[in-house]
Amino acid sequence: MGGGVDRGEEVLRAPVPVAVAAHGGDLTQSTHLTLDAAQKAARAAVVAAEKEGRQVSVAVVDRNGTTLVTLRGDGAGPQSYESAQRKAFTAVSWNAPTSEPAKRLEQAPALKDIQGTLFLAGGTPVTAKGAPIAGIGVAGAPSGDLDERYAQAGAAALDH
């Protein structure tokens, strides 16, 4: 009769999935920047800019592009906050200072359409064992070259 289950019939159920241990070939390992290190790098970038009388915003993202830290310096423009995040994302995604992929826009203008990226100088990657583990983005100085120099000062702070 209706859509109910006949109590006289056996109901077949899917087996419950069993956890299976992954083998060495099925796993990868990655290195991540600690929150303390991200804060140290961001602060070093802000201080480098402040020493030159610049007001900037700084963002540090992890390997996956997720923001770990953002600092908006006193007097930094409102647009600088998001720009710093996008530059950091671009730096870690391309594993290159953002001034490098920015040069490629002439040959490949569609690059600018990749969501979350910003192809302007001002971002630098942080690497460990040759692989990108974070990106530092700076925005708000009068030029991208200055932004990038401050981002590199943030990365350099991690060497000490």
Secondary structure as UniProt FT lines:
FT   TURN            7..8
FT   HELIX           24..26
FT   HELIX           35..51
FT   TURN            52..53
FT   STRAND          57..62
FT   TURN            63..64
FT   STRAND          67..72
FT   TURN            74..75
FT   HELIX           78..94
FT   HELIX           99..103
FT   HELIX           104..106
FT   HELIX           109..113
FT   TURN            115..116
FT   STRAND          123..128
FT   TURN            129..130
FT   STRAND          131..139
FT   HELIX           144..156
FT   HELIX           157..159
//
